[in-house]
């Protein structure tokens, strides 16, 4: 590596480390090798799992990593109320409500879909927290209603802060720059180097953070394979572009994003968001039978289905090291 590039990398790391964040919970989640899963898929590479299902706030997973940065910004703005969006069983909305309660903030959730007749799953937690919920009919109705709610709150003299879907913006995505920094330290201690990471990619922030982290920590050979559970790949890449450019500028790197350099696979969506497919059902059963690990029906089971399918199709060599990033979301099993 040229000295100029090395200095630029060190400068980017220094700038990244200065970005404020809260310490909400322990995020040093383990990396485990899945030897029994590997044996169940002939010809597979070495398979590992990053256990973000161990993160607190009821398996808050990737949502908590992003909220550490977003909520730090909320407090810096001296906001009194946070407003965010999702569906009625949104993990992000529920995690935001829990963190807001801990920080002494009011929280309003704008949620779409069919309201459960009896509170259950994530919606049950929101109910127990006595979080204000504003229902809307469709996804397209969420942002306009959020803007209306914020306007009303400010008229009442409150200071409102809008948190984007999934906390996936140029602030929240730094949670996965931090996550990749931690993973890099883990792989060095393990004496291995991961060739690829499989991760669910929907609102774009998780994958955007990993892609920015690759540039900051000089991990260019690492492949990040985002698996969409719902939206078209081009739409996710467009969202990622709007997130990564300001992030790269903030750490002193060229704010360039080439969609051709990013992998988002939309082949495993099936009938849409939260709808199981035959492959995702098989993946959930195989992870449970071989490793005793639960996957949720929305995100992780579809990402796991892709991992298994790629392995069966000979995408990787037996000597490769591939990581499956478990992003939590297990309350979706109790909808």
Buried (B, 14 or more C-beta within 10 A) or exposed (E): EEEEEEEBBEEBBEBBEEBEBBEBBEBEBEBBBBEBBBEBBEEBBBBBBBBBBBBBBBBBBBBBBBBBBBBBBBBEEEBBBBBBBBBBBBBBBBBBBBBBBEBEBBBBBBBBBEEBEEBBBBBBBBBEBEBBBBBBEEBEBBBEBBEEBBEEBEEEEEEBBBBBBBBBBBBBBBBBBBBBBBBBEBBEEEEBEBBBBBBBBBBBBBBBBBBBBBBBBBBEEBBBBBBBBBBEBEBBBBBBBBBBBEBBEBBBBEEEBEEEEBBBBBEBBBEEBBBBBEBBBBBBEBBEEBBEBBBBBBBBBBBBBBBBBBBEEEBBEEEBBBBBBBBBBBBBBEB
